[in-house]
Amino acid sequence: MKINKIAALLLAIGVSAPAFATNGYFSHGYGIKAKSMGGVGIALPQDSLAAASNPAGMAMVGDRMDLGVDLFSPIRTATWTGTGGGVYSRPLGDYKSGKNLFAIPEFGYNKMLGWDMAVGVAVYGNGGMNTDYGKIVISGATTNTYSNLEQLFIAPTFAWKVTKEHSIGVSLNMVFQNFEARGLESFDAATQSLYVGSVTNRGKDTSRGLGLKLGWTGQISPAVTLGATYQPKTKMSKFDKYKGLFAQAGKFDIPETYGFGIAVKANDKLTVAGDVVQINYGAVKSLADNGDQFPGSAGTLLGSENGSGFGWTNQTVYKLGMTYQYSPNLLLRAGYNHAKTPLGAKQTFFNILAPATVENHLTLGATWALAGKSELTVSYMQAFEKKVTGMSNGTGCGFGAGCATTGHPVDLKMDQKALGVAYGMKF
């Protein structure tokens, strides 16, 4: 079966993980074990999903296979706080997005080649976003407001222990994206978009790209391990069906990311680890270009080189986690994850489609050792409600230069829960 057919199948069963929206639209972590520790993983590899956090970690997890699923529940609400007769406004009140439960599978496999080299693969949803309001949220539309972005990573990985203390690794990221939008008819006009007819209600579109992720881990003392990763921006093929919505005629690249991690073995039972990860949304025009005024001027029409977007800024993510060996067969985990929302008060209107507001996450988890070199892991994540109050004068804003200063009277909020389970087998 060709790789694009495999990817299409995995996307269809949900591996692409729509509705992530935890750190921006990225997941807060990769692998159920890491997710139960606030997403920590750069200097603390624990399973064959380690490549998603740091490819070098695959040289440290041994021969194993892992299969898991995360049940993810995001609650998204857009609130119109003013009408004022604006072209895009709606009656005052809350508009809640439906479809609040998603199953997000993951898979990893790793094989050691002697003591010093490993080959493996990690298959996971890098992130995504979904809103399905079930009604018209933006005036001028004839269909209900809906958007769905999905990202699937298939990451063949090679890792090498340069010495017993230091490992390096590289993943070839084969990336597949799906996108669909409905209910944006008011933008599908020459005053709004450079490509009329390619803004909304075009069905599902697919984008592909190839990228790299590089990593290093080093044990600098018996108790301290460090790690670092770098993933350059991944250039993706364009969403041709939606070239009138996204800047640069449908371009939606994967942002550059890099991070640093530390893991400290405090004693025989307790390990504490932390990561700092930078996500450079600001270098992807379709995400970063301002969306605080509609219609755009000649230079900011949707779909143009500098077309209006979501106004997202770069994001720094702080992750802290711990493991505690409660008994020979039971390992407990806990963690915290914080990242400031990438969208501001003047950007709430267009982010009705992508209300990535949450900032603080608490996580818990445990692993039970089973017979036959197998194990069962569970995790729980709570992302606390965060509201972004739209900047407005309370009277609404439709056409006109005033939108640039008053914004749109839309508030956004979100909270999330997730419950994950994974089975791991060593061989």
Buried (B, 14 or more C-beta within 10 A) or exposed (E): EEEEEBBBEBBEEBBBBBBBBBBBBBBBBBBBBBBBBBBBBBBBBBBBBBBBBBBBBBBBBBBBBBBBBBEBBBBBBBBBBBBBEBBBBBEEEEBEBEBBEBEBBBBBBBBBEEEBBBBBBBBBBBBBBBBBBEEBBBBBBEEBBBBBBBBBBBBBBBBBBEEEEBBBBBBBBBBBBBBBBBBBBBBBBEEBBBBBEBBBBBEEBBBEBEBBBBBBBBBEEEEEBBBBBBBBBBEBBBBBBBBBBBBBBBBBBBBBBBBBBBBBBEEEEEBBBBBBBBBBBBEBBBBBBBBBBBBBEEEBBBBBBBBBBBBBBBBEBBBBBBBBBEEEEEBBBBBBBBBBBBBBBBBBBBBBBBBBBBBEBBBBBBBEBEEEEBBBBBBBBBBEBBBBBBBBEEBBBBEEEBBEEBBBBBBBBBBBBBBBBBBBBBE
